[in-house]
Amino acid sequence: MVEVKILGISGSHRNGATDYCVKEALRAAEEVPGIKTEFVSLRGKKLSHCIHCDNCIRKGELCTIKDDFQEIQDKFLEADGYIIGTPVYQMSATPLLQDFFSRLRPTYLVYPGHFSNRVGGAIATGGTRHGGQEMALLVIKNFFHTYEILVTGGPGGNYCGACVWTKDKKEEGAKEDTIGMEKVVGLGRRVAEIALTLKAGRQWLTDQGVEFAKQKLWFVNRRD
Ligand SMILES: Cc1cc2nc3c(=O)[nH]c(=O)nc-3n(C[C@H](O)[C@H](O)[C@H](O)COP(=O)(O)O)c2cc1C
């Protein structure tokens, strides 16, 4: 049996609804055989903005800004699947999460195709019933697309991921949204099943001698 690691990330500034939802999704993921999970909160982490220095593009280097980012980057590179959650801020994902996404930019430049066999799912918690959860989910899913990470919304009926209405009541509010929590659990399990299938399938095919294309990105090491 292959061993599969699902990384859960919360882009919230507090220990509230989003941390709770991501942890619940990971709990559901762990019910799938062979799945190990890890939870990371971005809360309180020193994560500078990407300053577009382009070291990653010109030199083909991982991000050269040194702060708390590197430790999370290592976990991100290692994981086979991702469950990323954000509170809705101004109908979008938190700037904290978006800073993290931008800092990851060098990873897919330095290791082209590294993420292409991985899967991700998204969770958004909002204080209002239709407060922009779907917009926030889109930010996370667009990030996945950019990095070649395959995206699942979860089982039929989830459509786009998990939207939770918290009434600004942190974990208690999330628990009250029983339909939202059903989506969270369904998403967690589905991410785990797909990650397992992708990893086992790729390993089997490689053992059969199938070679997967190695990509080179035209803009890495450019001179202009
Ligand atoms: C700056 C800020 C902006 C927010 N904007 C929205 C919003 O546009 N729509 C919404 O539904 N909730 C909004 N909220 C409420 C949070 O999304 C909601 O309470 C969320 O569940 C918080 O998650 P947490 O407990 O993990 O921090 C906002 C909260 C803050 C602090």
The ligand as an SDF file (V2000), in Angstrom:
LIG
                    3D

 31 33  0  0  0  0  0  0  0  0999 V2000
  -11.8090   41.8410    7.3070 C   0  0  0  0  0  0  0  0  0  0  0  0
  -12.9490   40.8720    7.2470 C   0  0  0  0  0  0  0  0  0  0  0  0
  -13.7030   40.8010    6.1080 C   0  0  0  0  0  0  0  0  0  0  0  0
  -14.7760   39.9250    6.0400 C   0  0  0  0  0  0  0  0  0  0  0  0
  -15.5030   39.8670    4.8890 N   0  0  0  0  0  0  0  0  0  0  0  0
  -16.5160   38.9770    4.7940 C   0  0  0  0  0  0  0  0  0  0  0  0
  -17.2460   38.8670    3.5740 C   0  0  0  0  0  0  0  0  0  0  0  0
  -16.9960   39.5480    2.5820 O   0  0  0  0  0  0  0  0  0  0  0  0
  -18.2530   37.9550    3.5210 N   0  0  0  0  0  0  0  0  0  0  0  0
  -18.5820   37.1600    4.5930 C   0  0  0  0  0  0  0  0  0  0  0  0
  -19.4930   36.3480    4.4880 O   0  0  0  0  0  0  0  0  0  0  0  0
  -17.8960   37.2440    5.7650 N   0  0  0  0  0  0  0  0  0  0  0  0
  -16.8670   38.1200    5.8850 C   0  0  0  0  0  0  0  0  0  0  0  0
  -16.1440   38.1810    7.0540 N   0  0  0  0  0  0  0  0  0  0  0  0
  -16.4760   37.2490    8.1650 C   0  0  0  0  0  0  0  0  0  0  0  0
  -15.6210   35.9880    8.1510 C   0  0  0  0  0  0  0  0  0  0  0  0
  -15.4510   35.4960    6.8420 O   0  0  0  0  0  0  0  0  0  0  0  0
  -16.2580   34.8670    8.9580 C   0  0  0  0  0  0  0  0  0  0  0  0
  -16.4800   35.2340   10.2940 O   0  0  0  0  0  0  0  0  0  0  0  0
  -15.3660   33.6220    8.9190 C   0  0  0  0  0  0  0  0  0  0  0  0
  -16.1200   32.4780    9.2500 O   0  0  0  0  0  0  0  0  0  0  0  0
  -14.1940   33.7530    9.8720 C   0  0  0  0  0  0  0  0  0  0  0  0
  -13.4330   32.5860    9.8960 O   0  0  0  0  0  0  0  0  0  0  0  0
  -12.4670   32.2730   11.1390 P   0  0  0  0  0  0  0  0  0  0  0  0
  -13.3490   32.0160   12.3260 O   0  0  0  0  0  0  0  0  0  0  0  0
  -11.6890   31.1040   10.7030 O   0  0  0  0  0  0  0  0  0  0  0  0
  -11.6240   33.5060   11.3270 O   0  0  0  0  0  0  0  0  0  0  0  0
  -15.0800   39.0800    7.1460 C   0  0  0  0  0  0  0  0  0  0  0  0
  -14.2800   39.1470    8.3010 C   0  0  0  0  0  0  0  0  0  0  0  0
  -13.2310   40.0310    8.3450 C   0  0  0  0  0  0  0  0  0  0  0  0
  -12.3690   40.0860    9.5890 C   0  0  0  0  0  0  0  0  0  0  0  0
  1  2  1  0
  2  3  1  0
  2 30  2  0
  3  4  2  0
  4  5  1  0
  4 28  1  0
  5  6  2  0
  6  7  1  0
  6 13  1  0
  7  8  2  0
  7  9  1  0
  9 10  1  0
 10 11  2  0
 10 12  1  0
 12 13  2  0
 13 14  1  0
 14 15  1  0
 14 28  1  0
 15 16  1  0
 16 17  1  0
 16 18  1  0
 18 19  1  0
 18 20  1  0
 20 21  1  0
 20 22  1  0
 22 23  1  0
 23 24  1  0
 24 25  2  0
 24 26  1  0
 24 27  1  0
 28 29  2  0
 29 30  1  0
 30 31  1  0
M  END
$$$$
